Amino acid sequence: MMRGDDFKYLAIILCIFSAMPSFAFGDSLIKQPNVSGQFYDANPQRLSASIDQLFSQADIPSIDQPINILIVPHAGYVYSGPVAAYGFKAVKKNQYKTIVILAPSHFYGFEGISIWPQGGFQTPLGVVDVDQDFAKQLIGDHEQFYFDPKAFEREHSLEVEIPFLQKTFQAFKIVPVIMGQPGFGTLEAFASALKKIIGSRDDVLIVVSTDLSHYHEDTVARRMDKEAMEAIQQLDAPKIYKECFLREMEMCGFIPVTAAILYAKQNNLNHVELLRYANSGDVTGDRGSVVGYSAITINKDNSQSNAGNTAEAAEAAQESSLTISQKKRLLTIARQAVEKYVRNKKVLSVNETEPRLLKTEGAFVTIHQQGALRGCIGQIIADRPLFLIVREMAISAASRDPRFQPVTIEELDNIDLEISVLSKPRQIKSVDEMIMGVHGVIVSRGSHHGVFLPQVAEETGWSKEEFLSQLCAQKAGLSPDAWEDPATKIEVFTAEVFSEKDVQ
């Protein structure tokens, strides 16, 4: 049921939104839109321009290699559109003839999987034809695959992806699929049916429509969403299906996500890339009750073919390093953010045009006072541009580190700021791969997580065993020897560390 104070979120409360059914059956089965003018603009010129603007703001290059699965959100464009744009822009260079859209049912309860068989779907940008042959083969494969028009009568989660597709690709057809509450075995059968029908074709894209957690406080939501995204990155279909079903994890589209991951596993699609994460609070500024969004691609891992390109990799890594002026800019943002928040409890408004600082990267901000730690907060999985991560982590380090009281106005002149810009974490098979003083380390098992930055090794003088034992015990709440257990996941990352003392 909707709470009284939830009405301000009407545009983004997707699981509760109500729309009038709109069909034009006849012989052609042209599906009229349910949420045109509500989730996106009904005017074709304005809709086209709004999507163009979202694409222009998505700082990501198109991917040349084939992408098999794209996971994107389905809220109103003002909320989730910026994240969805990352996904669609990334796959823009690929040529697809058939796009299978897997979406959840928010309004109509049924056990099976409903597939629109023919005709097309109307949006303000025109009609997209249904791939009738593909849909017919899919419907004929299993008794739980059928066409139930009631599944489409009010649903928005499939519809909102279509205008993005129309602005991304040419000469394609769609296979619209709404999933009810099928069992895990039915989803395995569905994945197998997709595999059989698609075969060796490289011109088929599976688009999965889902949002992440709903209506939690920002820090809780980010923690929950991180767990969900990690489950996707690990291609753990049973975990996603079970924990979402039990409400231990949240994704309104966990059924189609499960189906897509089962398909990925059956086809050895083992490369998962998180392109973008954000939540509704990043748009509204209200962090009290947010909805999470992500854009994720899944395809085959081509790293083996690039294993010999170590020189290029090293050169690319060097090019990604920050210049002195970029470091100074980030430190200025951090300092100004802390000062404004401590003095006025206001968030610094900042704009940035430097391309390097617009990259999506994780970072920690550490505060020292006369050489002693005064606060340290960071975000490893990046979900927004680096300069914004630094701004928010600086505020958090000064005011939200649970180990310390918030920084006071009187202390502002006596603190020093340090920033650690992080590389993307990678899992290691053995701690022998870990280099003390070079690698930061993340340990995780179940709901327990802990992280040490690379500089912790230098500051403490610990041996590798002591470092890992302290990380498990202090940070992750695990036993000190948990790092020796194969069930414990160990990831490493590097950090580019600089402080106000270093950069004058």
C-alpha positions as CSV (number, residue, x, y, z in Angstrom):
1,M,0.0,0.0,0.0
2,M,1.2,3.5,-0.7
3,R,2.0,5.6,2.4
4,G,0.7,9.1,2.5
5,D,4.1,10.7,2.1
6,D,4.9,8.5,-0.9
7,F,2.8,10.6,-3.3
8,K,5.7,12.9,-4.0
9,Y,7.4,10.0,-5.6
10,L,4.5,9.2,-7.9
11,A,6.6,9.5,-11.0
12,I,9.1,6.9,-9.8
13,I,7.0,4.5,-7.8
14,L,6.9,2.1,-10.6
15,C,5.4,-0.9,-8.7
16,I,2.4,1.1,-7.7
17,F,1.8,3.3,-10.7
18,S,-1.6,2.8,-12.4
19,A,-2.4,3.4,-16.0
20,M,-5.4,2.8,-18.2
21,P,-5.2,-0.2,-20.5
22,S,-4.7,0.7,-24.1
23,F,-4.8,-1.9,-26.9
24,A,-5.7,-1.8,-30.6
25,F,-6.2,-5.5,-31.2
26,G,-7.8,-6.2,-34.6
27,D,-5.7,-8.2,-37.0
28,S,-2.4,-6.3,-36.5
29,L,-2.2,-6.3,-32.7
30,I,-0.6,-2.8,-32.4
31,K,0.0,-2.1,-28.8
32,Q,-0.8,1.5,-27.8
33,P,1.4,3.1,-25.1
34,N,0.4,3.0,-21.5
35,V,2.7,5.7,-20.0
36,S,3.4,8.1,-22.8
37,G,3.2,11.6,-21.4
38,Q,3.9,10.3,-17.9
39,F,7.1,8.3,-17.8
40,Y,8.4,10.1,-21.0
41,D,7.3,12.9,-23.2
42,A,4.3,12.3,-25.5
43,N,5.5,14.8,-28.0
44,P,7.8,13.1,-30.6
45,Q,10.1,16.0,-31.1
46,R,10.6,16.7,-27.4
47,L,11.0,13.0,-26.7
48,S,13.6,12.6,-29.3
49,A,15.5,15.7,-28.1
50,S,15.3,14.5,-24.5
51,I,16.9,11.2,-25.3
52,D,19.6,12.9,-27.4
53,Q,20.4,15.0,-24.4
54,L,20.6,12.0,-22.1
55,F,23.0,10.4,-24.6
56,S,25.1,13.5,-24.7
57,Q,25.5,13.5,-20.9
58,A,26.4,9.8,-20.8
59,D,30.2,9.8,-20.6
60,I,30.9,6.4,-22.2
61,P,32.2,5.3,-25.6
62,S,30.3,2.9,-27.7
63,I,31.4,-0.7,-27.5
64,D,32.6,-2.3,-30.7
65,Q,32.4,-5.9,-29.6
66,P,29.1,-7.8,-29.6
67,I,27.0,-7.3,-26.4
68,N,24.5,-10.1,-25.7
69,I,22.6,-8.8,-22.7
70,L,21.9,-5.3,-21.5
71,I,20.3,-4.6,-18.1
72,V,18.7,-1.2,-17.8
73,P,16.2,0.5,-15.5
74,H,12.6,1.5,-16.2
75,A,11.6,4.5,-14.2
76,G,10.4,7.8,-15.5
77,Y,13.1,9.3,-17.8
78,V,13.9,12.2,-15.5
79,Y,14.9,9.7,-12.8
80,S,16.4,6.6,-14.5
81,G,17.0,8.0,-18.0
82,P,20.6,9.2,-17.3
83,V,21.5,5.6,-16.2
84,A,19.6,3.9,-19.0
85,A,21.4,6.2,-21.5
86,Y,24.8,4.7,-20.4
87,G,23.6,1.3,-21.4
88,F,22.0,2.1,-24.7
89,K,24.8,4.4,-25.7
90,A,27.4,1.7,-25.0
91,V,25.8,-0.8,-27.4
92,K,25.0,1.8,-30.1
93,K,27.6,0.6,-32.6
94,N,26.3,-2.9,-32.6
95,Q,23.8,-4.0,-35.3
96,Y,20.9,-6.0,-34.1
97,K,18.0,-7.4,-36.1
98,T,16.1,-8.8,-33.1
99,I,15.8,-7.3,-29.6
100,V,14.2,-9.5,-27.0
101,I,12.9,-7.3,-24.1
102,L,12.4,-9.2,-20.8
103,A,10.4,-7.2,-18.3
104,P,8.6,-7.9,-15.0
105,S,4.9,-7.7,-14.3
106,H,4.0,-5.1,-11.8
107,F,0.2,-5.2,-11.9
108,Y,-1.0,-8.6,-13.2
109,G,-0.2,-11.8,-11.2
110,F,0.3,-14.9,-13.2
111,E,2.7,-17.9,-13.1
112,G,3.9,-18.0,-16.7
113,I,5.6,-15.9,-19.3
114,S,3.6,-13.8,-21.7
115,I,5.0,-13.1,-25.2
116,W,3.4,-10.6,-27.6
117,P,3.0,-12.7,-30.8
118,Q,2.8,-10.3,-33.7
119,G,2.0,-6.7,-34.8
120,G,3.9,-4.0,-33.2
121,F,4.3,-1.5,-30.3
122,Q,3.4,2.2,-30.8
123,T,5.4,5.0,-29.2
124,P,5.5,8.7,-30.0
125,L,8.5,7.9,-32.3
126,G,6.5,5.4,-34.4
127,V,5.7,1.7,-34.5
128,V,8.3,-1.0,-33.8
129,D,7.4,-4.3,-35.4
130,V,7.3,-7.6,-33.5
131,D,9.6,-10.4,-34.7
132,Q,6.7,-12.7,-35.3
133,D,8.8,-15.8,-36.3
134,F,10.9,-15.5,-33.2
135,A,7.9,-15.0,-30.9
136,K,6.1,-17.9,-32.5
137,Q,9.0,-20.3,-31.9
138,L,9.3,-19.1,-28.3
139,I,5.6,-19.6,-27.6
140,G,5.7,-23.0,-29.0
141,D,8.5,-24.2,-26.9
142,H,6.9,-24.6,-23.5
143,E,3.4,-24.7,-22.0
144,Q,4.2,-21.9,-19.7
145,F,5.2,-19.6,-22.6
146,Y,2.0,-18.1,-24.1
147,F,0.3,-14.8,-24.9
148,D,-1.8,-13.3,-22.2
149,P,-2.8,-9.7,-23.2
150,K,-3.7,-8.8,-19.6
151,A,0.0,-8.9,-18.7
152,F,0.6,-5.9,-21.1
153,E,-2.6,-3.9,-20.3
154,R,-1.0,-1.6,-17.7
155,E,2.7,-2.5,-17.7
156,H,5.3,0.2,-18.1
157,S,8.6,-1.7,-17.6
158,L,8.8,-3.0,-21.1
159,E,7.3,0.0,-22.9
160,V,9.8,2.6,-21.5
161,E,12.7,0.8,-23.1
162,I,11.3,1.1,-26.6
163,P,11.9,4.8,-27.3
164,F,15.5,4.4,-26.3
165,L,15.8,1.5,-28.7
166,Q,14.2,3.6,-31.5
167,K,16.8,6.3,-30.9
168,T,19.7,3.7,-30.8
169,F,19.1,1.3,-33.6
170,Q,17.7,1.1,-37.1
171,A,15.7,-1.7,-38.9
172,F,15.2,-3.9,-35.9
173,K,12.2,-5.9,-34.5
174,I,11.4,-6.7,-30.9
175,V,10.2,-9.7,-29.0
176,P,8.2,-8.3,-26.1
177,V,8.1,-10.6,-23.0
178,I,6.4,-10.0,-19.7
179,M,7.3,-12.4,-16.9
180,G,4.9,-13.2,-14.1
181,Q,6.1,-15.5,-11.3
182,P,7.4,-18.6,-13.0
183,G,9.4,-21.2,-11.1
184,F,13.2,-21.5,-11.4
185,G,12.8,-24.5,-13.6
186,T,10.6,-22.6,-16.0
187,L,13.2,-19.9,-16.2
188,E,15.9,-22.5,-17.0
189,A,13.6,-23.8,-19.8
190,F,13.1,-20.3,-21.1
191,A,16.9,-19.7,-21.2
192,S,17.3,-22.9,-23.1
193,A,14.6,-21.9,-25.6
194,L,16.4,-18.6,-26.2
195,K,19.6,-20.5,-26.7
196,K,18.0,-22.8,-29.2
197,I,16.2,-20.1,-31.2
198,I,19.2,-17.6,-31.2
199,G,21.8,-20.3,-32.0
200,S,24.9,-18.7,-33.5
201,R,23.2,-15.4,-34.4
202,D,25.2,-12.4,-33.3
203,D,22.5,-9.9,-34.2
204,V,20.2,-10.6,-31.2
205,L,20.2,-8.4,-28.1
206,I,18.5,-9.3,-24.9
207,V,17.4,-6.2,-23.0
208,V,16.4,-6.8,-19.3
209,S,14.3,-4.2,-17.6
210,T,14.7,-3.8,-13.8
211,D,15.2,-1.3,-11.1
212,L,17.0,-2.2,-7.9
213,S,16.0,-1.5,-4.2
214,H,12.9,0.6,-3.5
215,Y,12.3,3.3,-0.9
216,H,15.2,2.9,1.5
217,E,17.4,5.6,3.0
218,D,20.4,6.3,0.7
219,T,23.1,4.5,2.5
220,V,21.0,1.4,3.1
221,A,19.9,1.4,-0.5
222,R,23.5,1.7,-1.8
223,R,24.5,-1.2,0.4
224,M,21.6,-3.3,-0.8
225,D,22.2,-2.4,-4.5
226,K,25.9,-3.2,-4.2
227,E,25.0,-6.7,-3.1
228,A,22.5,-7.1,-5.9
229,M,25.0,-5.8,-8.5
230,E,27.7,-8.1,-7.2
231,A,25.3,-11.1,-7.5
232,I,24.7,-10.1,-11.2
233,Q,28.5,-9.7,-11.7
234,Q,29.0,-13.2,-10.3
235,L,26.2,-14.5,-12.5
236,D,24.7,-16.1,-9.5
237,A,21.1,-16.8,-10.7
238,P,20.1,-19.1,-7.8
239,K,21.1,-16.5,-5.3
240,I,19.2,-13.7,-7.1
241,Y,16.1,-15.7,-7.5
242,K,16.0,-17.1,-4.0
243,E,17.0,-13.9,-2.1
244,C,14.8,-11.6,-4.1
245,F,11.9,-14.0,-3.7
246,L,12.4,-14.0,0.1
247,R,12.9,-10.2,0.0
248,E,16.4,-10.5,1.3
249,M,17.6,-8.7,-1.9
250,E,15.6,-6.2,-4.0
251,M,15.1,-6.0,-7.7
252,C,11.6,-5.6,-9.1
253,G,12.8,-7.4,-12.3
254,F,14.6,-10.2,-10.6
255,I,12.6,-12.8,-12.6
256,P,13.9,-11.5,-16.0
257,V,17.3,-10.9,-14.6
258,T,17.4,-14.5,-13.4
259,A,16.4,-15.7,-16.9
260,A,19.0,-13.6,-18.6
261,I,21.8,-14.9,-16.3
262,L,20.7,-18.5,-16.9
263,Y,21.0,-17.8,-20.6
264,A,24.4,-16.2,-20.0
265,K,25.6,-19.2,-18.1
266,Q,24.4,-21.6,-20.8
267,N,26.2,-19.6,-23.5
268,N,29.5,-18.9,-21.6
269,L,28.8,-15.2,-21.5
270,N,31.1,-14.5,-18.5
271,H,32.1,-10.9,-18.9
272,V,29.9,-8.5,-16.8
273,E,30.4,-4.8,-16.9
274,L,28.7,-2.3,-14.6
275,L,28.5,0.9,-16.7
276,R,26.6,3.1,-14.3
277,Y,24.8,3.1,-11.0
278,A,22.7,5.9,-9.4
279,N,19.5,6.3,-7.4
280,S,16.6,8.7,-7.5
281,G,18.1,10.7,-4.7
282,D,20.9,11.8,-7.1
283,V,18.2,13.6,-9.1
284,T,15.8,14.8,-6.4
285,G,18.3,15.5,-3.6
286,D,16.0,13.6,-1.2
287,R,18.1,10.8,0.3
288,G,15.4,9.5,2.7
289,S,13.6,7.2,0.3
290,V,15.3,6.3,-3.0
291,V,15.0,3.8,-5.9
292,G,18.2,2.3,-7.3
293,Y,19.2,2.1,-11.0
294,S,22.0,0.3,-12.9
295,A,23.2,-0.2,-16.5
296,I,25.0,-3.5,-17.0
297,T,26.3,-5.4,-20.0
298,I,27.0,-9.1,-20.4
299,N,29.0,-10.7,-23.2
300,K,31.9,-13.1,-23.8
301,D,35.2,-12.4,-22.1
302,N,37.8,-11.6,-24.8
303,S,40.6,-11.0,-22.4
304,Q,42.4,-14.1,-23.5
305,S,42.9,-12.7,-27.0
306,N,44.3,-9.5,-25.5
307,A,46.6,-11.2,-23.0
308,G,49.7,-10.2,-24.8
309,N,48.9,-6.5,-25.0
310,T,50.7,-5.7,-21.7
311,A,52.6,-2.7,-23.2
312,E,49.3,-1.1,-24.3
313,A,47.7,-1.8,-20.9
314,A,50.6,-0.2,-19.1
315,E,50.5,2.8,-21.4
316,A,46.7,3.1,-20.9
317,A,47.2,2.9,-17.1
318,Q,49.8,5.7,-17.3
319,E,47.5,7.9,-19.3
320,S,44.8,7.4,-16.8
321,S,46.9,9.0,-14.0
322,L,45.9,12.4,-12.7
323,T,47.9,15.5,-13.5
324,I,49.0,17.9,-10.8
325,S,46.3,20.4,-11.8
326,Q,43.6,17.6,-11.7
327,K,44.8,16.6,-8.2
328,K,44.7,20.2,-7.1
329,R,41.1,20.6,-8.4
330,L,39.9,17.5,-6.6
331,L,41.5,18.6,-3.3
332,T,39.9,22.1,-3.8
333,I,36.5,20.5,-4.2
334,A,37.1,18.3,-1.2
335,R,38.2,21.2,1.0
336,Q,35.4,23.5,-0.1
337,A,32.8,20.8,0.4
338,V,34.0,20.1,3.9
339,E,34.1,23.8,4.8
340,K,30.6,24.6,3.4
341,Y,29.0,21.6,5.1
342,V,30.7,22.1,8.5
343,R,29.9,25.8,8.5
344,N,26.4,25.8,6.9
345,K,25.3,22.2,6.7
346,K,24.9,22.8,2.9
347,V,26.2,20.7,0.0
348,L,28.7,22.4,-2.2
349,S,27.3,23.1,-5.7
350,V,30.0,22.3,-8.2
351,N,30.3,21.9,-12.0
352,E,33.1,20.3,-13.8
353,T,34.1,20.1,-17.5
354,E,37.5,18.4,-17.2
355,P,37.0,15.0,-19.0
356,R,39.4,13.1,-16.6
357,L,37.4,14.2,-13.6
358,L,34.1,13.2,-15.3
359,K,35.2,9.6,-15.4
360,T,33.3,7.2,-13.2
361,E,35.8,6.1,-10.6
362,G,35.7,5.2,-6.9
363,A,37.5,7.3,-4.3
364,F,38.2,7.6,-0.5
365,V,38.7,10.9,1.3
366,T,40.8,10.8,4.5
367,I,41.0,13.5,7.1
368,H,44.0,13.8,9.4
369,Q,44.5,16.2,12.3
370,Q,48.1,16.6,13.5
371,G,49.0,13.3,11.9
372,A,46.1,11.4,13.5
373,L,43.2,9.9,11.6
374,R,40.1,12.2,11.9
375,G,37.8,10.5,9.4
376,C,37.9,8.3,6.3
377,I,35.0,7.4,4.1
378,G,35.0,6.1,0.5
379,Q,33.1,4.4,-2.3
380,I,34.7,1.6,-4.2
381,I,32.1,0.8,-6.8
382,A,31.8,4.1,-8.7
383,D,28.3,5.3,-9.5
384,R,28.9,8.8,-10.7
385,P,31.7,11.1,-11.9
386,L,34.9,11.2,-9.9
387,F,34.5,14.9,-8.9
388,L,31.1,14.2,-7.3
389,I,32.4,11.1,-5.5
390,V,35.2,13.2,-4.0
391,R,32.7,15.9,-2.9
392,E,30.4,13.5,-1.2
393,M,33.1,11.4,0.4
394,A,34.7,14.5,1.8
395,I,31.4,15.5,3.4
396,S,30.9,12.0,4.7
397,A,34.5,11.8,6.1
398,A,33.9,15.0,8.0
399,S,30.5,14.3,9.3
400,R,29.5,10.6,9.0
401,D,32.4,8.4,10.0
402,P,30.9,6.5,12.9
403,R,34.3,6.3,14.7
404,F,34.5,10.1,15.2
405,Q,32.4,13.1,16.2
406,P,31.7,15.4,13.2
407,V,34.4,17.9,12.4
408,T,33.8,21.3,14.0
409,I,34.3,24.8,12.7
410,E,37.1,25.3,15.1
411,E,39.0,22.3,13.6
412,L,38.8,23.4,10.0
413,D,42.2,25.2,10.0
414,N,43.9,22.2,11.6
415,I,42.9,19.3,9.3
416,D,44.6,17.9,6.2
417,L,42.7,16.2,3.4
418,E,44.0,13.1,1.5
419,I,42.3,11.6,-1.6
420,S,42.7,8.1,-2.9
421,V,41.4,7.5,-6.4
422,L,40.8,3.8,-6.9
423,S,41.1,1.4,-9.8
424,K,38.4,-1.1,-10.5
425,P,38.7,-4.1,-8.0
426,R,39.6,-7.5,-9.4
427,Q,39.3,-10.9,-7.7
428,I,42.5,-12.8,-7.0
429,K,42.8,-16.6,-6.6
430,S,45.8,-16.4,-4.2
431,V,47.1,-13.9,-1.7
432,D,50.4,-14.3,-3.5
433,E,49.0,-12.0,-6.1
434,M,48.7,-9.2,-3.5
435,I,51.5,-6.7,-3.3
436,M,51.8,-4.9,0.1
437,G,51.8,-1.2,-0.2
438,V,50.6,-1.3,-3.8
439,H,47.3,-3.1,-3.5
440,G,44.3,-2.2,-1.4
441,V,42.3,-5.2,-0.4
442,I,38.6,-6.1,-0.1
443,V,37.5,-9.2,1.7
444,S,33.9,-10.4,1.6
445,R,31.8,-13.3,2.6
446,G,28.1,-13.3,2.7
447,S,27.0,-9.9,4.2
448,H,30.4,-9.3,5.7
449,H,32.7,-6.9,3.9
450,G,35.9,-5.1,4.8
451,V,38.4,-2.9,3.0
452,F,41.9,-1.5,3.7
453,L,43.5,1.1,1.4
454,P,47.1,0.4,0.2
455,Q,48.6,3.0,2.5
456,V,47.5,1.0,5.6
457,A,50.4,-1.4,5.0
458,E,52.9,1.4,5.1
459,E,51.3,3.1,8.1
460,T,51.1,0.0,10.3
461,G,54.2,-2.0,9.2
462,W,52.1,-5.2,9.3
463,S,53.2,-8.3,7.5
464,K,50.9,-9.6,4.8
465,E,49.4,-12.2,7.2
466,E,48.8,-9.5,9.9
467,F,47.3,-7.1,7.3
468,L,44.8,-9.7,6.1
469,S,44.0,-10.9,9.6
470,Q,43.3,-7.4,10.8
471,L,41.2,-6.7,7.7
472,C,39.0,-9.7,8.4
473,A,38.7,-9.1,12.1
474,Q,38.5,-5.2,12.3
475,K,36.7,-4.4,9.1
476,A,34.7,-7.4,8.0
477,G,33.7,-8.8,11.3
478,L,35.1,-12.2,10.4
479,S,37.5,-14.5,12.2
480,P,41.1,-13.4,11.8
481,D,42.0,-16.4,9.7
482,A,38.9,-16.1,7.4
483,W,41.2,-14.9,4.5
484,E,42.6,-18.5,4.4
485,D,39.1,-19.9,3.7
486,P,38.3,-20.4,0.0
487,A,34.8,-19.2,0.7
488,T,36.1,-15.7,1.4
489,K,36.3,-13.5,-1.7
490,I,39.5,-11.4,-1.9
491,E,39.8,-8.5,-4.3
492,V,42.6,-6.1,-4.9
493,F,42.8,-2.6,-6.3
494,T,45.3,0.2,-6.7
495,A,45.0,3.7,-5.5
496,E,46.5,7.0,-6.6
497,V,47.0,8.8,-3.3
498,F,47.6,12.5,-2.9
499,S,47.1,15.1,-0.1
500,E,47.1,18.8,0.5
501,K,50.6,18.5,1.9
502,D,51.8,16.8,-1.3
503,V,50.2,19.0,-3.8
504,Q,50.9,22.7,-3.3
